[in-house]
Amino acid sequence: MRDPSGDERVSRFTRARPNVTALWAYSALALLFYLPQALGLRTFAGGDFVDHFLPFSRFQYEAVRALSLPLWNPYTYSGHPFLADIQAAVYYPLSNALLLLTLPFDGPGARLYWLQMEAVLQTALAGFFVYLLLDDLTGDLPYRRWAAFTGGLLFMLSGYLTAYPPLQLAILRTAIWLPLIWRFLWRAFARTDNLSSWTAAGLVYAVAFSAGHPQTFLYITYAVGAWILFLWINAARRGRMTWWRPVPGAVFFLLVALGLSAAQLLPSLEFTRLSVRADVSYAYVSGGFPLRDTWQMIVPRVFTQYSPLYLGAAGLCLAWAGLAALTSTRYAEETACVEAPASPRSVIGFFGGLALAALLLSYGQNGFLYPLFYRLAPGWQLFRGQERAAYLVALALSITAGLGASAVPVMGIRLRKRLALLYGALLTICVYTLGLLWQATGRTVIGPWHFLGLATLTLLLGMGAALLIWLPGWERRRSALLILLTGGNLFLINFGSTLSLFAPREMLAASPGQAALVAAVTEQADANLGLPGRVYNEFRLTEDYGMDAQIEDVWGASPLRLARYAMLFDQFPLDRMWDLTGVEHVITWRADLFEPSRRLGDFPQREDTTYLHRLTDANPRAWLTPAVRMVDDVTARDLLADHQFDLRQTALLPPGLPASAAPVTLAPSGEAAIQLTRPAPHRLAVRVDGPGGLLVISENWLPGWRIDNPRCAGDACPRGNSDDLPLLEPLRADLALIGVAVPSGDTSFELVYAPDSVRIGLWITLATLLALAVGALFTATRTGRQP
């Protein structure tokens, strides 16, 4: 392994040339793999990519064009904190760079195309970052760059990275950065007094956080922690440093990461604390791979559509060679003189152990390790789908395979023959056993001829890789053949696994039901106090359709939603929920509703019919109540669900405000004229003329709503005293909505969502960036002055 702290007497251009070549090669291969999408002929398969991430991307695109931060999304969940929802990835630099570069292309088809190109770019970077890590880990061994390229190619085209990560783009965005963090930490431990590597590691760690998938980031955090501990122990044992020496650098790494993440971290923590997924049960989160899916590491797609554990028979052969290098005396001798934080064989042991631990975790409740992590390890209780730990399996095995490819040329021929022979025998036994126990008994999802084809391909590719290892000597041509075998194996199996059958125009076309809904809402655009009434979409349209159609709905697709708002959907009367959320249109499977309505259309589908209704009496988007009452959340929910409780006469406020448990009259009852407009997604212009009271606005409450530009009849607006509710200040009312106490007369103001968590987080991140820039400038100046 190469000592990254050494003084290399070559130009920067010469050092960078192989890396640039590798990046171009990965980019070309990624484009080839996703050629139908790159040519605009097909899209990714329907699901989260088109239904969730595309609307998110378009919403952020519109915010950038308006030169504003996308703080609030009014089109889902009766108002949702867009920036605070980490899956929106508002601060993710790669997405923002591509968005800015493609700003002139504003149609839905163009935005879909460039979002797919972002996925292609992320895939290419995934391979390139593994290549960079292996280039450092393999040091001065012959054919090291060929081996590094092989490892990167294995991860880039692995069954994991070509399965659901491109469709759930947040996973792909987050997953690619771990190898680069590992690389910078490796360099940091090689020379602990060099803060540049610690800084780079903290920067990349913050980028991974901003990418928007907390579960994958949890995996990264544990893998980074294990890597730091591993390097720390090994460097100290090898006499490279004292035990305390890495402490300042490690602390600096954490401070940089936290400072750069603050802009996203603070709003997300505020939102998560109030969200419905703050606590989940073991039964909900503990699902994982069935034990039988382990067979799909050998033969893919015999049980499921995707095979996330699949690395190919040739790739597994190289990983097997990497593990065999642990017993190679010659390999140890070839790398013994290298000054590095850890020995080559211990590095192989680390990644082999990581792959095994991640595999056991991916079984969830079907294995023994996840139950221990659920009880003892922070964070593992929060996320479902433990099969996503296949990410670490694929990555660790790819790196082990790359290390194996670098070790084979320096291994003794006897060891090479033994490992090739043993691998060929084990592969044959596994394929035969799978066919005998599962295929012959009809317990797979493929036919016998399909299985025979896959089994034959597996044996041919595996035996081909074993033969290359078996034969004496080594040369570049054989390294190239290994790349062809491993890459060709994965390309052939995984190509088209996420490809849709539809062209972009067909994928983006609105269904007849959605088109009719858009027309109905447009017809009533300002009929509900100046705003359109909301829609109740009862699983007829995609959850985030409203972001594209600019229709405000009570549902959404984000896994995080406000917990108090979610109480309105948990065994809560539908008509009362519609009343509270200002619903006017209902698109549903119900032919008739339980309250007066007019059916606007019927849309037959394959299995049932979708019906579009307009409520006869549209529920208002705001109302003025003359009385308030202070109750806890459970009591508020029960009262709001009670049809005997008059929503228009009494508003419910949380404890701690100057109101009592009995109703308190704020103003005499009377008619009020209310007008609402939405000049921007995060702003509501409100005008009310009436006797005063608590104005309840049907929009989700969160800390961060404030009043701007208040204007009242007569002189300055009164602010109330200690015995009254604070006037013209946003309060939480009716469990989840916004309440504003207004004086009598003509009053107007702007309700603006601008949380302190966003402002403070941005200041911290900007201050961190400024400090790093000043430090870099100082270092460059000092270095330039040295003779």
N, C-alpha and C positions, 0 to 999 in steps of 0.2 A: 504494500500500500504506500502511496506517495505521501510524503510529509508536506502538507499544504503550506507550512510556514517557511519552506526552503526558498532560497533566492534563485529564481529561474532566469538565466541570462538569455532570454529570447524576447522578441518584441511581443507586445500585446496582440498585434494582428496575427502573428504566427500561432500564438496560444489559442486565439479565438476561432481560427479558421475551421478546425475540426468540429467545434461546437456549432458554428453557423451551418456547416454542411449537414450535421445531424438534425438541426432544427428544420432545415428545408426538406430533408428526407421524411421526417415525421409529418410535416405539413402536407407533403405530396401524398403520403400514404393515407392520412386522415381524409383528404379530399377524395381520394380514390374509393375509400371505404364508404363514404357518404356521397358518392357521385350523383345518385338520383336527386338528392336534396340540393347539392351544389349546382346542378343544372336547372333547378327549379321545376323538375318534372314530378316529384313526389314530396311528401312531407313526412315528418316523424308520425308514428302511429298516434291515433286519437287518444286523448287522455289529458294529463296535467300539462303537457307541453303547450298544446293549443288552447286548452280550456282554462288554464290557470296562469302559466308563466307568460303567455303572449298578452293577455289583458294587463298583467302587471307591467310588462315592458312598454306597452302602448300608453298606459297611464303615466309612467315616469317620462316617457318621450314627450307627452303633452306638457308636463310640468317643466321640463328643460326648455321647451320652446317658449313657455311663459316666464322663464327666468325665475322660477320659484322652487322651493323644496316641496316634494309631494308628501305633505304632512298628514292629510286627512282624505280618506276615500269615502265619499258619500253614497257610493253605488252598491255597497254590500253591508249586511248586518246593521242596517239603519244608521250607518256611519261607523267607520273603522279607522284606527290609527295606522295609516299605511306605512309610514317610515318606521314606526316602532315595531311593526310586524317584521321580524328579522328575515323571513323568507322573501320579502320584497327586495332585499339586497340593494338598497338605495345607494349605499356608499361603495359598492363593489367596483374597483377601478377598471377592470377589464371590460365589464358591461358598459360602464359609463364612457370609456374611451371609444368603444365601437359605436355606441349610440351617438356620440358627438361627430364621429367621422361619417356617419350615415344620416345625419340630420336632414338633408334635403329629400330623403325618401320617406314620404309620410303616409302612404297608403297601407291598409292592413296586410296586403300581400307582400309589400316591401318589408314591413316590420317582421312578418313571419319569416321571410327569407333570411334577413340579417340575424334574427335570433337563432335560426338553425346554423348559420355560419359561425355564430359565437360558440355553439356546441362543438362544431368541427375544430375551431381554434383551441378550445379547452381540451379536447381529446389529444390533439397534437402536443400541447404543452404537458399533458400527463406523461406521455412517453419521454419527452425531452427532459423533464425534471428527474425522472428515474435515471436516465442516461447520465446527467450531471452528477448525481449522487454516486453512481457506480464508477464513473470516471475517477472520482476521488478515492473511493474505497479500493479499487483494483490497482492503484498505484502505478508502478513501473513494470508490471507484468507484461509479457508479450501478448499482442492481440487484445489488449485491455479495452480499447475503444470498440472493437467488434463485439466484445462481450457486453460492454455497457449498452451498446445499441440493441443487442438482443434482449437484454432485460427490460429496456424501455419499451420495445416493441411488444413484448409479452404483456406488459401491463396495459398498454394502450389498446390492444385488441383482445384483451381477456374477456372471458364470459361475463365478468362483473361489469367492466367499464362500458361494454357495448350492450348491456341489457337495459335496466331501468334508469341508471344515472342520466343518460341524455334526455329521457322523457321527463324525469323529475330534475330539472336543470340545476336546482340548488345543490343537489348531491354532487353532481359533476363539478360544479364551480368550487365546492369546498374540498372535494377529495384530492384534487390534483396537487395541492400545495405541500402535503406532508413530506415527500422526498426532498423538496428544496429546503424545508426547515431542518430536516436531518442533516443535509449537506452543510449548511451554515454552522450548525452546532458542532459537527465533526471538525470543521476548521477552527471554531472557537476553542475547542478543547486542545487542539494542536498548539495553539498559542493563546493562552488565556488573557494576556495583557493587551491583545488586539481587540478593541471594542467594535471594530467595523463588522466582524462576523456576528458578534452578539446582537448588534443593531440590526443587521440584515435578517437574522433569525426572528427577532421581535417584529420587524416590519412584515415579513411574510406570514407570521402567525396571526397578526392583525388582519391581513388581507383574507386569510382563510376564515376568520370569524365573520368578516363582512360579507362573505359569499352566501350566507343565508341558510345553512342547514345545521341546526344545533346538534342533532344526533351524530352526524359525521364529524362535526367539530369536537364532540365529546371523545370520539375514537382518536382523533388527532391529538387531543390533550393528553390522553393516557399514553399514547405511543410516544409523544415527545417527552413526557415525564420519564417513561421507561428508558428511552435513549439517553437522556441526561444522566440518569442514575447509572446506567451501564457504562457510559464513557467516563464518568466521575470515578467509579470504582476501579475500572481498568487502568486509567491514566495514573491514578495514585499507586496502584499495585506495581506498575511497570516503572515507577520512579520518575515519571514525566513531570510530576508536580506534587506539591503537598496537598493535604486534604482540603485546606481552607482556600487555596488559591483561586478556584473557579467561582467562589461565592460572589465577589463584586460583579463579575460578568453575568452570572445567572440572575442576580437581582436587577441589573441593568436591562437584561432581556425582558424580564417581566414588566418593568416600568415602561419600556418602549411599547410593548404589546398592549398594555392597559391604556396608556396615553393615546395611542393611535386608534384604539377601539372605542374610546369613550363616546364619540359622537353617535355610535350605534348602540353601545352597551347601556348607557343610562336610560334612553327612552324604552329600550326593549325590556330592561329590568322593571321599569315602572309599569309597563303593559302586562308583562308576564305575572307580576304580583297580583293583578286584578283579573287574570284570565281563567278560563274554565279548565285549562290543563295544568294548573298549579299542583294538582295531586291526582294520581291515577292508581288503579288497583293492579295487583300482581297478575290477575287473570287477564287484564286488558293488555299489559305490556310484555308478557312473557312468551308470546308466540315466537317460533323460530323454525329452522329447517327440520323436517322429519329426518331421522337418522338415515333413511334410505337415500336421501339426496346426496350423500357422500359419494355414492357410485357415479354421480354425474361429474366428478372430477376425472373419471376415466373415460366414460362414454356420455356425450352430452345429450340433453333433451329426451331422455328416455322416460322421465316422469313429469316434467314441467316444460313450459314454453321456453323459459330462460334457464341457463345453467351458470349462475354467478360464480360457482367454484371452479369452473372449467378453465384450465390453462393450456390445454392441448397435450397430447401424448409426448410430443417432442419437448415442450416446455417442462413437463414433469420430469422427463429424463435429465434435463439440465439441472433442475432443482435437486434431483437425486444425486447428481454428480457433485453439486455444492455440498450436500450433507456428507458425501463420501470423502470430500476434501478434509474433513475433520480428522480423518485417520491417515492422511497422506504425510509421511515424513518429508518427502521431497518438496511438497508444497510449503510445509512449515519452514524448511531450509531456505527456499527461494524468497520468502517474505520475512525472514527472521531479522534481517538487518534494517528493516524499515522503521523509522522513528514516527510513530503514529499514536493516537490516543488509545487504541486497542489493537490487539493482535488480529490477524486475518481470520484465524480459526474461531476466535471468540465472536467476531462480527457475524460469521456464518451461523454460529450457535444462537446469537440473539435473534436473527431473522427467522431461523427455523423454529425457535421457541415461540416467537410472536405469531407465526402462522398457525401453530398448533393451538395456542391459547385462544386466538380469534376463532378458529374452527369450532372449538368447544363452546365458546360463547354464542356462536351463530345458531346453535341448536335450541337456545332459549330454555324453556321448561322441559324440553326433551333430553337435556343433558344435565350434568351436575354442577357445572361452573357458573352458569348464569344465576341460579338461585343464590349462590354465595355473593356474587357481585350486586345483585338486587338488594341484599340485606346490608352489605358492608361498604360498597363502593359508591361514593356520591355521584349522582347524576344518572345512574343506570336505572333508576326507578321512574324516570320521566318519559321514556320513549318506548313505543311499541315497535314491533318488527325487528327482532334480534337477528334475523337472517342478514340484515344489512352489515353485520360484522364481516361478511364475505369480502368487504372492502379491504380489510387488513389482511385477510387470507391471500387474496389475489396480489396485493402489493408486496407483502413479505415473501411470497413464493416467487414472484417475478424477480425480486432483488436477489434471492437465494439462487435462482437459475442464472442470473447474470454473473454472480460470483462463481457459480459452478462452471460457466463457460470460460471464465478467465483462469480457473484452476486446472481445467483438463489439459491444456497444452504443457503444463509443467509437472503433471502427475507422472508417476512411474507407469510403464506400460502394463505391468501385471495388475496393478490396482484398476487401471482403466478397463482392462478386459474383464476383471471380476465384476465391477459395477455394471458394465454393459450387459454381461451375461445374466446377472441377477435381476437387473431391471427388465430385460426381455422376458425372463421367466415369470416374474411377478405380474407384469402387464398381461401376459397370456392367461395366467391363472385368474386374474381379476375379470377379464373380459369373458372368459368361459364361465366363471361362477355367476356373473351377472346374467348371462344368457340362460343358464340352467335354472337359477332360482327365481328370476323375475320375468324374463321374456318368455320362456317356455311355459310358464304358468299363467300367462296373460295378465300380468300385473304391471305392465308398462303402458304408455299412451301411444306407442308406435307399433306398426305391423312388423311381422317377422323379416320381410325383405328389407325394410328400412333399417331395422336393427342390424341385419347382416351387413348392410353397406357401411353403417357407422362403425361396427366392430372391425370390419376389414380395414377401413381407413385408419382407425386408431392403431391397429397392429402394424400396418405398413409405416406410418409416420413414426411411431415409437421405435420400431426396429431400425428404421433409417437413421434416427438420431443415435441409437445405441451402436450401430455399425460405425458411424463417424467417430465415436469415442473409442471403439474397439481397435480400429486400424492404427498402426504405429505412426509416429511423427505428427506434424501439424503444419498447416500453411494457411494463408489468407483465404484461399479458395474453399477450404473446409469450413472456416468461420462463416463465409458467405453462404455456403450450403446450409449451415445450421440456421442462419437468419431466414433463408428461404423456407426451410422446413417448419420452423416455429411460426413465422408470420403467415405462410401459406395455409397451415393448419387452422389457425384462428380466423383468418380471412374467409376461408371456405365455409367454416361452420357458422360464424357469427354474422356474415354479410347479410344485410336485409332483415336482421332480427327485430329492428325497431322501425321498419319501413311501412308506411301506410299504403293502402291500395289506391288512394285518392290523390288527385292533383291538388295544388294549393287552392285553386279557385273553388273546387268542390268541398274541400275541408273547411273553408271559411264561409261557405254559403249558409245563410240563416235558414233554419227550419221554417215551414209554413206557420207554425204556432208562434215562433219568435217574431217573424215578420208582422203577423197580425197584432201581437202585443205591442210592438214598437209603434205601429200605426195608431192603436188605441190610446197609448200614453201620450203620443204627440198631439192627438186630437184634444186631450185634456191637459195640455202642457202647463197652464197657469191657473187651472180651475180650483185648486186646493190652496186657497189663501196666497196665491202667487206661485206656488210650486206644483209640480205634478204629484198626484198621489202615489204612494209606494205600491210595489207589487209583491204578492205572496206567490212564490214559485214553488209549487209542491212537487219537486223532483221531476219536473217536465223538461226543464232547460238546464244547461250547464250552470254551475253555481255562480260563476263570475261573468255571465253573459252581460250583466248590467254595466260593467266597466267598459265594454266595447260599445254597447248600445246607448250608454249614458242614461240608464234607467235605474232608479233607486229601488233596491230590493231589500227584503228583511233577512235573506239568507246570503251565504257566501261560501267560499271553498277553503279559506284559511283554517288550519287546524287550531289556531288560537282565536278565541273570541271572548269578549268580556263576560265574566262569570254571572254578574247580576242580570245582564241582558239574556244570557242563556236560560235563566230561571223562567223567562216568559215563554219558553218552548218545552219545558219539562212538565207534562201533565197540567198544562195551562189551557183554559178555554180559548179556542181559536179566535172566536169573534172578539173576545176581550183583547187578545194580542193584536188583532187587526186594528182595533180601536186605538190602542196605545201607540202603535207604530205608523198610523196614518195610511193604512192600506186602502187602495181604491180598486185595483185589479187583482184577480186571482186566476192563475193558470194551473190547472189541476187535473186529476183523473176523475174528479167528482162531476157527474152530469148535472146535479142540482146542489146548490148550497143551502145551508140551514138559516140563512137570513136573506132578505130581499135583494135580488140581483137580476141582471140581464145577461143572458148568454150571448157572447159576441161571435163565437165560432166553435166549430167542432173539427178536430184534426185526427183522423184515424191513423193509427200506427200498426205495427206488425202484431202486437199482442193486445193492445187496448186503444183507447181514444183519449186525446188531450182536449180539454174544454177550457175556453177563455171566458171569464165572467167579469162584469163590471158591477160593483156594489151600487145599489140604488142610492143609498145615503153614504157618500164618501166620508171616510173618517178624517177629521181635520188634522193638519200637520202641526197645529198649535191651538191652545185654548187658554182662557183666562179664568182662574179659579178665585173665588172670593175668600176661601178659608184654607188653612193648612193644618196638618196634624203630624206630630213627630212619632215615628214608630221604627222598630228594627226591621231588618230586611225580610225575615220570615213572615212577620205580621203584614208587612207591605205587600208581599206576594199574595197572601191569603185574601187581603182586602181587594186588591186589584182583580183577583180572579172571581170575586163575588159580584154577581150581576145586580145585587141590591145596593152596592156601593156606587155612588154617583161620581164618576171621574171628573165631571165638569164643575162640581161644587166644592170638592176638597182635594187638595194635593197632599201627597205623603212625602215627608222629609225625614232624613236620617237623624238619629240622636245627636245631641251636641249643639243644635241650633236653638236660638231663643224662641222656641215654640213648645207647646205642651202636648201631652198624649191626647188630650181632648181637643177637638177642632177649635182653632182660633180664627176669628173673622178678621180679615185684613181690610176689606172694603165691602160696601154694599153690593149685592148682586146687580147686574146690569149688562146690557149688550156692549160688546167691544168689537171694534173694527181692527182686524189684524191683517197685516200684509208682510209676506216673506219673499225675499229674492236671494239667489245664490250667485254673487259676483265671481266667486272662485270656489274650488272644492272645499277649502278650509275656512270659508267665510259665509256667514248668513247675515243679510241686512234685514232688520226687523223694525216694523213700525206698528204701534198699537195705540189706539185711541179709545179709552174707556174709563171705568170708575176706579181702576187700580186693582191690585191683587197680585197673585203669583202667576206669571205667564209660563205655562208648560210647553216646551218645544220638543216635538217628537224627533229627537236626535240623541244618539248615545252620549252620555256624560263621561268625561275623563278629566283628571287634573290637567289643566292647561287651557281650558276655555276661559276667555276673558272678554271684557266689554271694551269696545273702542268707539270713539266719537258719539258719546251719549248726548241727546238733545231732548229737552223737556219743554212743555208749555211754560211760558213765563221766563223766570230767571234760571239760574243754574239748577241742575238736577239735585234734588235732596238725596242724602245718603242714609237716612234713618238714624235711630239712636239705639242704645243698648237693650231697650225693651222690644224693639222691632226686628224683623228680618232685614239684613243688609240690602239696600236698594241697588238695583243695577249691578249685581254681582252674580255670576253663574253658580247655581247650587245643583246638587243631585236631587231630583224629584221623581216621584212615582217609580222608585227602585232603580231605574237605569237611565232616565231621561234628564233633560236640562230644564231647570227652573230658574226664572229671573223675576224677582220682585220689582214691580213697576209702579210708579206713582199714578195718580189719576191725571187724565188729560192726554194730550197728544205727545207720545214719547217715541223716539227712534234711537237706534244704536246698531252697531255691528258686533256680531258674535264671532270671535276669531279664535281658532285653535292654534295656539303658539305656546307649547309647554316649556317650562323652564328646563326640563331634562334635555331637550334638544339644544337649547341655547348653551347651557353649561357644558354639555358633552362636546359641542362644536368648539367652544373656546379651549377646552382641555386638549382636544386633538390638534387644533391649530397651533397652540402653544408648544405642544410636543414636536410637531413638524418644524416649527421655527427654531426650537432648540437644537434639533438634529441638523438642520441646515447650517446654523451658525457653527456647530461643532465640526461639521464636514468642511466648511470653509476655513476654519482655523487650522484644522489638520492639514488641509491641502496647502495652505500658506506656509505653515511651518515646515512641511516636507519640501516645498519648493525652495526654501532658503537654505536647506542643508546642502553642504558641498558634495 
